[in-house]
Amino acid sequence: MRLYLIRRFLLILPTVIGITLLTFLITRVVPGGPIEQALMERQFAAQKTESNSARQGLSPADLEYLKKIYGFDKPIYQAYLEWLGRVVRLDLGESYRYNEPVWDLIKARLPVSLYYGLVTSILTYLVCIPLGVLKAVKDKTWVDSVTSVLIFTGYAVPAFVLGLILLVFFGGRLEWFPMEGFTSRGFEDLNPLAKAGDLLYHSVLPLACYLVGAFASMTVLMKNSLLENLSADYVRTAFAKGLTQRQVIWGHALRNSLIPMAASFGNNISLVFTGSYLIETVFNIDGLGLLGFQAITERDYPVVLGSLLLTSLLFLLGNILSDLCLAWVDPRIRFT
């Protein structure tokens, strides 16, 4: 196991370099970069002021100055190596849009995405495991059929579409929940109990969108895994010894049935820390998801690369965590 973990950790570096290098190359060739946006802003200002000098665009000197500011005056390999050198020193650069260090922007929005990610993960496992057990026990009954219809109906609707529906109906028409934001104005002046209530008030609709997609896959995964174990020889032996169904399920079959769930546990860590681009955008939640989405649409390349670096590292670490969870749940598994 020790040698396996060492190899996995050593593979993180070349994988991250490959991902960030490919993205860095794309940012250099994709149209609509910061220089093009500066030209568009200058032309737009010219239309308002009717300035002939602005309509002529940027001068060669101004263009070279912009290229120097945004780092486009150097060859791609040199610019990438310089960016990689700053990353080693924990410097992710400065945002074109906010004129702030990228790391400060990420740290400021991390608690929001961390809150939604942790709550979503906890609720998913707390609900899906018992529901999957219930569906396995009540297999091919009306309970199994009704719950399947409900969870697959929710799964069929994209999370951001569901968010729009919930906002229009519960936020706009009924006015039961707020239309946007993570907290209300004046949140800092509330007492702790009122803060918790306000946070919960703003969290109901976004959490519903986070959970609806995970419910179907995790519940069905739990159900199928438990059904497979209930048909195994060791379970039939346990029944033959006179154990009740509850004792067999919770004492014997459940732990083996959790192996597929453990395999997906580590991958959820990226959601816990990085949030969802579309859900945070729909509800205007100022987390890492919204920050990344705005960075992509506005060509804020330092933020794009910083967010991608964080997501890639978390996903790779999550894969290693999944292997550790598998080894913990099933002692028969040995990684070499």
N, C-alpha and C positions, 0 to 999 in steps of 0.2 A: 504493500500500500504506500509506503514512504517513497519508493522509487517512482511509483505511478504518479503520485502527487507532484513530485519534483519535475517529472516530464511535462505534466499538464501545465504547471506554472511557467516552465520555460517556453512553452508554446504560445503563451499569451502575448509575449513581446512581438514575435514576427507576425502574428495574426492582427494585432492592433496596428502595426506598421503598414501591413497590406491594406487594411480597411481605410485608414486615414490617408494613405498615399493615393488610393483610387479616388477618394472624395476630394482630395486636394487638387488632383488633376482635373476633375470635373468642374470645380469652381473656377479654374483658369480658362476653360473653353466654353462654358455655358454663357449664352447671351444674357444681357440685362444685369451686368455686374454693377459695382458702385460707381465706376467711371461713367457708364452709360446712364445711370440714374442721375448723376450730376449734370450731364448734358441735357437730359429731359427736364430737370428742374430749372436749368438756365433758360431753356426754350420756353417753358411755361411762364417763367417770370417775365420773359421778353414780350409774350403775348399780352400780359397785363399792363406792363409799363410802356409797351410799344417802343422798346429800345432797339435801335438797329445794331448796336455793338453786341448786345446779348444774342440777337438772332443769328449773328455770324458764328456762334458757337465758341468753344474754348480755343484760345491761342495755343500754339505748340508748347510754349513755356508753361502755360497753365496745365496742359495735358500731362507733361512730364512731371509737374509738381504733384498732380493727383496720383499718378502711377507710383511715385516715390512714397507718398503717404500710405497708400493701400498695399504697397509691396509688390506691385506689378512691374517694377522696373528691373527685376532680376530674373534670371533663368528659373524655370520651375523647380529644378533639382536643388538649386541654392536656396530658394525661398522655402522649400519644404524642410530642408535640413536646419535652417534657422528657426522655423516654427517648432520642429522637433526638439531643438536645443532649448527653446523657451519652455516647452512642456516638461522637460526633465527638471527644470527649476520651478515647476508649478506655476508657470506664467502662460496662460492661455490666450494672451493678447488682449486687445481692446475692441469693444463693440463699435461698429460703424454707426449704428443707430443711436445708442445710448451714450456713447463716448465714456464708457466705464469699463473697468476690467471685467473680462468674461467670467472669471472665477467668482467675483463679487456678485454678479448677476445670478449665477447658478446657486450660490450659497443663500441669497436672499429668497429665492423661490423654492429651494429644496424642501423646507418644512411643509409647504402646501401639498406638493406631490407625495411627500412621505406620509402625510396624514391619510390621504385618500388611498394610497397604495397599501398601507398597513391595514386599514379598516376593511378594504375590499378583500385582501387575502384572508384575514381572520374570519370574516363573515362567510366567505366562499367555502372554506373548509368546515366551519361550524354547521353550515346548512347542507352542503352537498354530501358529506359523508353519511349523516343520518338519513337523508333523503334517498341516497343510493342504496343504503341497507334496506330501507322500507320498500323501495321498488323491487329489490331482489327477493325479499320475503314475500311480497304480494305480486310476484311475477305473473303476467297474463290475467290479472284481475282488473276490476274497474279502477282501483287506486292507481295501478301502473299506467293504465290508459289515460286517465285524466291528467296525471302529473306529466306524462310524456307530451300531451298536447300543449300544456301550459309552457313547459320549458322550451320546447322546440319552436313554439310561436314566438317567444321572446328571443330565441337564438336567431330566428330568421330575419328579425328586424335589426338593421345596423344600429350600433349604440348611438351614433350622432343623430340618426333619424329619430330614434326614440327620444333623444334629448330635446329635439325640436318639438315633437308632439307633446311631451310633458310640459315644456315651457309654455306653449300656446294654450294648453288646456288648464293645467294647474297653476301656472304662473300668470298668464294673461287673462283668461276668462274667469276662473274661479278665484284668482288672487290668493291662493292658499300658501304659496311659496314664493320666494324672491326670484326675480328674473335673471339675476347675474350676481357674481361676486363670491368671495370666500367668507366674508363677514360683513356686518352692517357698519354704517358710519357711526363713529363714536364707540367702537368696540372696546377700545382701550379704557374707557371710563366706566365700563360695566364691572359688577362684582363677579367673582369666579363662577357662581352658579348661573348668572345671566349670560356670561361668556359661553359656557357650555351649551346652554339652550340656544343661543344665537348661532353657534357653530353647527349644532345639529339641525337647526331650521334651514340653514343654507346647504346642508349636506345631503338631504333626502333625495332630491332629484338627481344630482350627479352620481351618487352612490348607486341608485337604481340602474343607471346606464352602465356603470362599471360592472355591476354584478350580473346583469342579464346575459351577457355573452359567456361568462365563465360557468354559469349554473348548468347549462345543458351539457357541455363537454365533460365537466368534472363529475356531474351526477351519473351520466351514462357510463363513464369510465369506472366509477365506483361500483355501479350495479353489475356490469359485465364481469368485472374482476371477482366480485363476491360470488356470482353465479358459477363461475368457472371453478372456484375453490370449493363450493358446496357440492359439486359433483366429483370431487377428488376422493381417492381411496381413504385418506386419513380422516376425512369428515364422516364417511360411511362407517368407519371403525368407531369413531366417537359416538355416533348414534347407536351403534350396536352395543356399546358399553352402558347404554341407558341414560346418556346425557340429554338434557332438554335442548330444544332449538336455540334458546337464548344462550345457554352455556356453550354450545358448539360455535355459534356465530361470534360472540364476543370473546370467547376464550381460545378459540382455535383458528377460525377462518378469517377473522377480521384483520389480523396482523399481516397475513400473506396477501390479503386483498388490498392492503394499503401500499404495496410496492409500486404499482403504476402511479399512484398519487404522489408518492415520494419522488418519483422520477421527474415530475413536473414542478415540484416545489421550488427548486433552485432557479428555474427559469422565470418564476414570478418576481424575482428580486429586481429585474429591470423595470417592471411595472411599478413596484413599490417606490423606486427612487426617481423614475423619470416621468411617471404619469402618462396620460393619454393626450396626444396632440388634438384630436378632434373634439373629445368631450370637454377639455378645458377651454377650447376655442368657442364651442357652442354656449357654455355657461359663463364665459369670460372670467375664468378662474386664473389668477395670476401665478401659475405654477410653471414647472419646467416644460410641460407639454405646450402651453401657449407660447412660452418664450421660444421654443424650437420651431413652432409653426410660423411665428412672425419672422424669425430669422431666415427661414427658407423663402418665404414670399417676398421679403425685402432684401434678399441677397446679403444678409449680414453674415459673411463667411466665417469670421472668428467665432461667433456664437454657434454656427452650424458645426464647425469642426470640434469645438469644445463639448457640445451636447453629444455629438457622435462618439467622441472619445470616451465620455462617461458611460454612455449606453453600451458601447462595445465591451469595456472593462467589466461592467456589471453583468452582462450576459455571459461572458466567458467565466467569470467567477461563479455565476449561477449554475453553469454546467458542472463545475467541480463540486459545488454544494449538493447538486442532485445526486452525484455519484456517492458522496458521503452519506446522504440520506438513505440511498439504496443499501449501502453496506450496513447501516445501522438497523434498518427495518428487517433485512434478510441477512443474517450472519453467514449464510452459505456463499454469498457473493464475495469474491476475492479479485481485486484488481492487481494486475501484475505489469 
